[in-house]
Amino acid sequence: MHTFDLPAGADRAEIYTELIATAEALVAGEPDLVANLANLAACLKQLPGVSWAGFYRRVGDDLVLGPFQGKLACTRIGPGKGVCGTAAARREALVVADVAAFPGHIACDADSRSEVVVPIVRGAQVLGVIDLDSDRLDNFDARDAEHLTRLAALVAGLDWPA
């Protein structure tokens, strides 16, 4: 069993280096998608300022809630709806410093103040998204999106259903 230990006083680059190494070790040799996403959500929830961390899987045209850590969440998100649906439709990471200012934001958790969403893409197909929320304004930036995009590439290589 691999552990995810955040170095005390580490900067975000060091934290994400450890996160990616942990993620690679966790999924190595484990074929079950749900088990892998559940462990990865547990790691993501430990990132600084994260109040909710999880995955939405693309099922048909919608994004459907997958493994997560945090308060109850929206179960189904329509195409192009909210931050998650928009990131999936655009096929690009979205960093939202203040979710109240995002047109069409879906308020699953009234305490959420900022969010970063990264699509999980394999070839031409969006498989889902990684979604992180924070109860702090401006908790995420382009560096988070960049590192989470690396994690999304790893997740895209997992055994997703056809």
N, C-alpha and C positions, 0 to 999 in steps of 0.2 A: 504494500500500500504506500503510495506516494503522498506526501503532505505538501500543503501550500503555506509556506512560512514567509510572511512579509518582513523583510529586514527593517528593523527600527530606524527611522529617519531616512529611509530610502526615497529617492525621487521617483517620479512616475516611470521613467525609462527603466530603472532597476526593477521596479515592481512588475512591469509588463514583461521584462526578460524572464523573471521567475514564473510569472503566470504562463507564458508560452511553454517554458520547459516543463512545468507541472502538467499543462494540458496535453503535451505530447506524451508524457509518461502515463497519464491516466488512460488515454485512448489506445495506447499501443497494445495490440493483441485483444482488445475488447470489441466484439462485433456488434453489441447491442446499442442502438442509437439512443434509446431512452436513458439507459444507464450512463452513457457518456455525456449526454446533455445535462442530466441531473447533477453529475459531479462537476461539470464545467460551470453550471449556474451557481453551485455552492462556492466555487473559487471566485467567480465574478462578484458575488455579494460581499466578499471581503475587501474589495477595492475601496480606497478612501472616499468617503461621502456617499457610497452607493446604498440606497434604501430598498431598491428592487432590482433584481437581475434575472434575466431569463431569455427564453427563446419562444418565438412564434414560428410555426411550420406552415408552409404553403400547402393548403388543401383545396383543390379546385382553384377558384379565383381568390379565396379568402386566406387570411393569416389566422391560424388557430393556435391557441395557447399550448405551449409545450412545457417542459420542466422549467421551474423557476424557484426563486427564493424571495420571500417578501410577503406583503399583504395580498389579499385576493386581487385578481386581475381580470381584465376584460377577456372573455373567452374567444370571441371571434371579431376580427377586424376586416372590414370590406376593402376592396382594392382602392388604393389611393387615399384612404381615410386615416386621419391622425398622423403622427410622426412615423409610426411603423409602416403603415400603408403607403405613405409618401416615399419613404426611403426605399421600400421594395419596388414601387412603380418607377422611381428614378434610377434604381440600381446603383445608388450612391449613399455613402454615410451621411447622416444628418446630425449635427450638434445643435441643440436648442438650449440657449443660455437661460431663457425664461419661457416655460411652456405656456404661460398665460398669454404670451404675445404670439404664439404660433397659431395661425388660422386653422380652425378645425381640430385643434388638439382634443383628444379623447381623455377626459379626466377619470381614469380608473381609480386613482388614489388622489384624494384632495390635498394630501401633503406633498405631492410631487412638485418640484420647482424647476428642475432642469433634466435634460434627457439626451442620451446619445443612442442612435440606432444604426446598425451596420447590416446591410443585406448579406446573406449567405448565398453565393452564386457559384454554380457549376456550369461551365460552358454558357449556353444561352438561357439557362433555367435559374430562376430565383427559387431556392429551396425553402427560405425562411429569413428570419432576421434575429440578430442579437439585440436585446433591448436592455439598457441600463437607465434607471431613474435615480434622482437624488432629491432629498428634501432641502437641498441648498441651491440657491441661485448660482448659475455659472460654474457648476462643479466640473463640467467637461469641456475639453477643447479639441483642437485639430490633432493634437498628439494622441489623445485617447482614441479618436476615430482611426488614426493611422495604425496604432497597435491592435485595436479590435478588428481591423480589416485583416491583419495577419492571422488572428485567431479564427476569423470567419473562413479564411482559406483552408485552415486545418479542419474546421468543422464541415466544410463542403466535401472534404475527402472521406468523410465517414459513410457508413452503409445506410443511406437514405432509401426509403421505399420508392419503387418506380411509379 
